Amino acid sequence: MTGLRTAVSRLRRELAGHPAEFPDRGIAEDELAALDAMAVSGAPEIPRLRRSLLLIAGAIGSVSALACALRDVRVAVDLFGEPPRR
């Protein structure tokens, strides 16, 4: 959980400090807040973690200045494993 919170916090800071506006910035901010809330709760749902990650990547994936921080969030989410198969 600590790794996820750290990675999310870093990406939130970098996103807040990024000067460019882009259409899906609000989506990224909302999903980062959701990831942080799940990490704080101590019992994140893996499918929800992955959904948030996909939304964040789609929203800011083209902003190269945020690539390293986004990668750290992906690595942290991957540590929770794959969602259960249906």
JORA-V390293 format. One record per backbone hydrogen bond with DSSP energy under -1.0 kcal/mol. NH is the residue of the N-H (numbers start at 0). CO is the residue of the C=O. Records with the same first field share a line. If there is no record, write none. Layout:
BEGIN
NH = CO + CO
END
This chain:
BEGIN
4 = 0
5 = 1
6 = 2
7 = 3
8 = 4
9 = 5
10 = 6
11 = 7
12 = 8
13 = 9
14 = 10
15 = 11
16 = 12
24 = 21
27 = 23
28 = 24
29 = 25
30 = 26
31 = 27
32 = 28
33 = 29
34 = 30
35 = 31
36 = 32
37 = 33
38 = 34
39 = 35
40 = 36
41 = 37
48 = 44
49 = 45
50 = 46
51 = 47
52 = 48
53 = 49
54 = 50
55 = 51
56 = 52
57 = 53
58 = 54
59 = 55
60 = 56
62 = 59
63 = 61
65 = 62
66 = 63
69 = 65
70 = 66
71 = 67
72 = 68
73 = 69
74 = 70
75 = 71
76 = 72
77 = 73
78 = 74
79 = 76
80 = 77
END
